[in-house]
Amino acid sequence: MSQSFPQGVLRAIRSAIGTAGRVALHEPSFAGREWEYVKDCLDSTFVSSVGAYVERFEAALAEYTGVRRAVAAVNGTAALHVALRLAGVGPGDEVLLPALTFVASANAVAYCGAVPHFVDSDEWTLGVDAAGLAAYLAEVATVRDGAAYNRGTGRRLAALVPVHVFGHPADLEPLAALCDQYRLVLVEDCAESLGSLYRGRHTGHWGRLAALSFNGNKVITTGGGGAILTNDTALADRAKHITQTAKQPHRWAFFHDELGFNYRMPNLNAALGCAQLERIDALVEAKRRLAARYHAAFAGVEGCVIFAEQSYARSNYWLNALVLAPDRARERERILEATNADGVMTRPVWTLMNRLPMYRDCPSMTLTGAEGLEARIVNLPSSPALGM
Ligand SMILES: *Cc1c(COP(=O)(O)O)cnc(C)c1O
């Protein structure tokens, strides 16, 4: 019996996840000491800006990623905002980042008073197209006095923010080389990539700074939360300072020595984070197992592939992505219809940033790769429990 393409996709998904019931796109898993640590936190009354879990969580993050310092923040967007400020991004600067990302990446740039400058993504990494960006910068950027400028707008090009989309590491080596050449600060958006390795090391290592997210749908969650990663201890100290209202330590006096933010992660959230991080290896393994099941289930389905990690990467497979062949792009809405109607929560990838009203007039390179991906990606249920 022949069946329609969307029905074939639905069948393959059901066969990979092994359940006939409703499935969410991504649900957290609390199977460790979450209750114990959160209860301990409540019992102590130190639920907010004082308490031991925040520092413990920061130390555990640094140890796990191998990045020297981690500074917890109230969410991933705030962490990225602080990372960009500490990268020297300010009003009137431009920041290069992919158009294919979650809106928070661009918002953090705008919070600095800077202008997002959108770059293309490639089909093999889902991240910034390094070769395309090299050609583009050769055309539009000029370096003088140790800084790059956009020839068209005259504004300084301050930083590049690669995003590790769905947990898959962008090809960081050529991007880092471009940053050297054009004196751009590399700031990694690792919101989705905790647990992913690029050439054997955790993402977050390659940038001067990086941002993580612990929102409820990410690899591990603190309810809401984020962190700044950096190997530069002076920057880490600055991050700690400005995320705590830039208050000078003193037994009673309130003296704030610069513009700071109330971006500190509450102790209650950090307690949850400590328990989650203890289980990250198991969570990543479960997600990789689920990805392998998707690959097997879709092996016989023509016209689409499950996005697979590059040979340079070991991905956390945060969110599995079905990539339709170009001639199947028109089936995307029908796949979303068929799956969601059946209780399988699927989602299209984000609308490209340059299509959103607040970023419509931002500078941008030609986005052929990103536009192709935007039309062809369907994200599949990826909760770690599905791979356990
Ligand atoms: C989740 C996410 C963020 C922001 O994290 P929040 O904790 O939700 O503020 C930033 N960038 C990307 C790519 C994300 O997926």
The ligand as a Gaussian input file, in Angstrom:
#p B3LYP/6-31G(d) Opt

LIG

0 1
 C       17.748000      29.154000      24.264000
 C       18.636000      30.003000      23.422000
 C       19.127000      31.247000      23.860000
 C       18.641000      31.980000      25.064000
 O       18.541000      31.299000      26.214000
 P       17.428000      31.664000      27.325000
 O       17.937000      30.949000      28.508000
 O       16.123000      31.163000      26.817000
 O       17.447000      33.152000      27.504000
 C       20.053000      31.898000      23.057000
 N       20.464000      31.393000      21.897000
 C       20.009000      30.228000      21.430000
 C       20.529000      29.715000      20.121000
 C       19.066000      29.497000      22.166000
 O       18.591000      28.352000      21.686000

